[in-house]
């Protein structure tokens, strides 16, 4: 009898979950997508695409917190939508698979349809030709591709070999990278976790003097100009 009651409780809880979608209402998501688009245009939000089909939004905290007409509640809600529905929608739009990303949020046919709608709307608002080609490069390259980029500013005043230094300022830069592995897109539904586990990012950490950085900027500017001229 106790087992029957426990089963009844589980059925009731499941029915309650199905009656209310875990995903946010579509009008809230659409508003957040429009806001996201505008903030990306202004450079307040930047997009980091990683292999395999992982999306990371980087927020310029100082500029984001000083946005006009954005109170704490609106900022908090936008952050939640950005880190969940919008991130999942963009990952799904780029990979072409809805289910692997939204699985924790899908408990009914209605949820499945909503996940597809979120993916389609995210594709319309955020997937530009630039982002599409960047994603294609990440997944078709025969060489290593960038996963993430971290940096910090340091000061060195003394060295074991060189002795006392005059407050030498430099940047420590970590470049995380990985090499894409070939796989069939249709297999991601069944093997998604194993693909993520197989992808081992490596890092290259460099200490850069301002002179090095200026040289890199100069060369990268020339590379960018050459790419834009040929496009």
Secondary structure, 3 states (H helix, E strand, C coil): CHHHHHHHHHHHHHHHHHHCCCCCCHHHHHHHHHHHHHHHHCCCEEEEEECCCEEEEEECHHHHHCCCCCCHHHHHHHHHHHHHHHHHHHHHHHHCCCHHHHHHHCCCHHHHHHHHHHHHHHHHHHCCHHHHHHHHHHHHCCCEEEEEEEEEEEEEEEECCCEEEEEEEEEEEEEEEEECCCCCHHHHHHHHHHHHHHCCCEEEEEEECHHHHHHHHHHHHHHHHHHHHHC
